[in-house]
């Protein structure tokens, strides 16, 4: 009996348009049409930190993500500079991802504003790839008043390239079998893995477009770039990408950090800031229904020297009471009192269910778990109560006494 033909996959790459900036403009319509930069206050060109996101009006001035704030200000001093509100953006992102998952459970999270969706099995219910993409765009626009750009293709790589071509609010479809034709005129910078050094090497070979790379003998490309990279770039240039959408890939860690406006020698201030960051991370973990086993501290001295320290917990944590003592201990172990602190940060990784939820599952299955050491359940009930109050009355409605006099926190 002849085997059935393999089903052509339909992959969407959805990318929110200048997400952080778009959210701030939605919240403050007076910003519409103006350059908006999400990052710390440049303080007349002497600001610290980097750009998180810039809207398209700001990008016309050469402002882009990861650009130092001081350089952004020199390029566009008249822009509106807004400190990022990562927790707020995460709440909106969660609702947007709920829209994605209403069409398919095959969603691979790349960031708060970007994801791959495999909608192959959803076509019979919701229509073909372009129809699903259009429906997602309409729902995001209607429910969140934001725009997304979507690429539709038979592979992750081609869908990713497609989503970037007609921003903002774009929808680009690459029918299966037309990948080489679609990619051919594009610059080699759009090849995954072709960074500046690889691009320079390709230029030496007089390869300036993806089509030129596709036409080159793969042995010649491998001889120049090495067998692994050469073969991969040749496959991509020909539209070949067999990687599957992986719903388990997602976020590997969740963290917050702050760059101080001026280098800080006051350890009480540093520790209070670290406590606030731990509280923000714990709140984010609970919002996503996850807990982390590994606490990582990030510490940057004056002079940009950066150190990290980490410790693995006995059980997953999602409360400040569990995370803060470990983060403080890591800071004190790493601290050099002779140095000033430029940046402090904390993150959690090694995600799992919260311990309280695991115990609840055991109870439901007829087990008799003993109460966890250290009062984990009361701590988590307190944390959930605090979450309810801050959700209802705002984040500043309830603060720990140690944070009442602390400086404003960044993310």
N, C-alpha and C positions, 0 to 999 in steps of 0.2 A: 504494500500500500504506500503510495507516495506521501512523504511528509508534508504537512501544511507549511506554507510560506511564513517565515517569521514576520511578526507584526511590526510595522514601522512605528517607532516611538514618537511621541509628541511631547516635547519638553518646552516649558516656558521659563524664561528668565524675567522676573519682575523686579524693577528697580525704581524706588520712589524718587521723585525729582527733587534734588536739593532738600532732602527731607527735613532736617532740623530747621533750616531757614524757612521752608514752606510752612512749617507748623507755627513758627513765631509770626509770620506774616498773616496767617489765618487768625491768630489770636489778636493781632494788632493791625487792622487793615490800613492804617496810616503809613505802614511800611511798604505797601504795594507800589511797585515800580521803582523803588529805591534800592541801591546796593545794600545788602544785608550780609554781615559776617558773623558767624557763630564762633565765639572764642572770647578770651578775656579782654578787658578794657585795655586798649593800647597805651593809655596815659601819655598822650602827645608823642607817640612814636617810641616810647620806652617800655612798652608792655612786655609781659612774660607769657610763655606758652605758645601754642600754635593754633592755626585755624582748624576747626572741626568741619565746618561746612560753609560754603559761600553760595549765595543765589546767583542766577545767571547774569544779573546786572553787575554784580561784583566781579564775576569771572571775566567780564570784558576788560577789566583793569589788570588782569593777570593775577587775581587773588584766587587761590585754590586751597584745598585741604592739605594739611601738614606744613603750610607756609608759616614761618614765624610771624606772630602778631605784629611785631615791629615792622617787618617788611610789608605786611598787608596794609598797615596804616600809611606807610610812605607811598604805596601805590594808589591807595584810595582812602584818603583821610576823611572824606565826607560820608563814608558808609556808616550804617548803624551797626555798632559792635555790641553783641548780646552774649552774656555768659550762658553756656549750655545748661539745659535742664534735663539731664539724661533720664532721670526717673519719669518725668512727664512724657518724654519721647517714647520711653519703653512702654508706658501705658497705651499710647496710641498705636505703637507697633504691634502690641499684643492683639488689639482689635483688628488691625489690618491682616495679621496672620490668621485670625479666626475666619476672615473672609476667604483667604487662600484655602484653608482646610475644609471649608464648606464645599469645595469642588474636588479636592483630592486629599488623601492622607499622605501622599508622597511629596512632602515639602522639606527641602533641605535649606536650613537657615544659614545665610552667609553673614548677616549683620542685622541690626534693627530695621534696616530699610531695603533689604535685598534678599532674594530667595530664588531657588530653582524649584519648579513644580513639574512632576511627571503626570500628565493628564491622559496618558494612553488609555487607561481603563475607564476614564470618565467621559469619553467621547460619545458613547451610546446614550448617556443620560443628559449631558449638557451641550452636545454639539461638538464640532471639530475644534482644533486648537485655536484658530483665529476667533471663533465665536466665544470660546471660554475666556480668552484673553480680553476680548471686548467687554464681556460681562463683568470680569474682575475690575477692569478700569472704571466701568460705570458705577459699580457698587462702592469702590473706594472714593470716587468723586462725590457720590450722593451721601454716603454715610460719614465720611471724614473731611469732605471738602478739600481733598488733596489730589494731586495727579501722579500717575505712575507711567513709566515707559516699559513696554513689554516686547521681548523678542520671542518668536515662535519658530522652532526648528525641530529636527530629528535628533539633535545632540546638545549637550550642555554648552560646549564651546561656541557653536554657531549661534545658539540662542542668546548667549551672553554678548557676542559681538553685535547681533541684530538689535538688542535692546538699547544700545548706546548710540545708534546712528541717527535717530530722529528725535532726540531729547529737546525740550521736555514734552511730555504727553504723547509719546510716540507709540506706534504699533507697527512692527516690521515682521513680516512673515517670509520665511525661507522654505519653500516646498522641498520635500525630500527629493534628492537627485539633482538639485540645483546648487549645492553647496560650493562647488569649485567656482562656478560662474559668479556666485555672489561674493565670494572672498577675493577673487583674483585682483580687482583693482585697488584693494585696500592696502594701506602701508603696513610694513612688517612689524611696526610697533604694536599692532593689534594681535600679534601671535602671543599666546600665553607662553611665558618663559623667555621671551625676547626682550631682555632688559637693555640698558644703554650699551653695555659691552658686547652683547650678542648682536645688537643692531649695527654697531660699528663693524663687527666682523662680517656681517651680511653685506654691508655697504662695500667692503673691500672686495667681496665676491660679485659686486654689481647687482645685488639682489635688493631691490627697493620696494617691491610689492609682494603680496602673498602669492599672487599668481606666478611670479618668477621663482619663488621658493618651491611651489608645487611642481613646476616643470623641470627643476634641476634633478639630475640623477641622485637618488638618495645616498648612494655610496660616496659621492662627492661631498654631500652635506655632512655626512657622518665623519668623513676624513677631516673636515675643517672644524666641526663643532664637538666631535666626540660621538660615539655610537648612540648613546642614550638620548642626548639632547637633539642630535641631528635627526634621528628617526622620529622623535616626538614632534618636532617642528614640521617635518615633511608630512606626517600624518595629519596634523592640524591644518596645514596649508591646503590639503586635499579634502578637508571637511570630515576627516575620520576621527571620531572621539567616542570610544565605547564605554566610557565611565557612566555609571548609573546615578540617578538622583538618590542620595543617601539621607533619609530622614534622621538617622542617628548622628550625622556629622555635627550639625548645629553648633551651638555655642560651647566652647571648651572651658571658659572661665567667665566670671562676672566680678568686676572690680570698679573702684573709683580712686582717683588721685587728684591732688591739688598742687599747683605751683604757686608758691607764695609770691606776692607782689615784690617783696624784698626778702633777701636771705634772712633766716630766723635763727637766733641763738637761744631763745627762751624755750626750754624743753617742755614747760607746762603748756605753752601754746601749741607746740608740735603734737604733744600727746592728746590735747583736747581736740585738735583737728583730726588726728587719727581716730579718736573715738567717734567723731561725727561721720567719718568715712565708713567705719565699721557699721554704724547704724544704717547708713544708706545702702550698703551692700546687703546687710541682713534683710532690709525691707525689700530690696529687689529680688533676693532669693525666694522670699515668701510669696511675692507677687507671681513669680514664675512657677511656684510649686516645687522647688528643688532645694537641695541642701548640698553643701560642699564639705569634702573631707580634708582638703589641703589649703592652708592659709599661707599666702605669699605676701610678704612686705616688700615694697619698693621704696628705696631711699636714695635721694640724689643730693650730694653736697654742693656747696659753692664750688664753682669750677667744673660743674657738669659730671663729676665722677659719680657713677650710679652703682648701687649695690642692691642685691635682692637676698632675702632670707625666707625660708619656708619651713613649715612643720605640718605633719599629717596628724589629724585628730583620730581618736579612737572610734568616733561615730560621726556621721554627717551632721553639720550644724547649719542653722538658719536664723539664729538669734544673736543679738549684740552680746548678751551675757556669755555665750560660748565662744564668740570670735574675738571680742575685744581683749581679754586677758592674754590670749596667744599673740595677737598682733603687737600689744604693748611689750610683751616679753621679747619678741623678735626685734623690736626697735631698740630696746635697752641693750640687748646682746650686741647689736650692730653699731650702736652709737659711739661716736668719737666726740666727746664734749668740747674738744678744741675746734671743731668744725661748725660751720653754719649750715642749716638745712635749707635747700632750695625747693625740694619736692618731696612729698610723702604720699604713699598710696598703699592700698590693700586690695587683694582679690582672693576669691575662692574658686577652686577647681575640684575635679573628681566628684562630679555631681551624682546624687542619689536621691531617694525619697527622704524627707525629714524623719528623724528617729521616732517622733510621735506618731507619724502616719504608719510606719512599719509596725509599731506596737499595736496600733488600732487594728491593723490587718490581722495580727496574730489573735487579738481578742475575738474578732469576728469569726475566725476559724476554729474557735474553741480552745485555744491555748490559754495559759495562765501566766503571762509575763509579769515579772516583778517590776515595781516602780523603778525607773531609771535613776542612776546615781546622779547627785547634783541637782535634783529637782527639775529635770528637763521639761516635764509637762507643765508645771506652773509657769516656768519662764516663757514657754511658747504661748500659753494662754494669755499671759501679760502682753507679749508681743502682738498677738492677734487683736487684743483690745486696743492697743496703741494704733495699730493699722486702721481699725475701724474709726477711731476718733480723728486721726489725721486725714483720712479719706473724706470724712463728713465736714470737718471744720478747717482743713488746710494743714500743711506740714508744720507751720509755726505755732499751731494751737497747743502742742504738747512737746516739751523739750526736757531732756535730762538736765539736772541742776548744773552739772559740769560744763554744759554747752551754752548756758545762758549768756555768758560774756565772751564766747568764742567768736572768732572772725567768721565772716561769711564763707561758706564752703563752696569749692568747685567740684568738677566731675572729671 
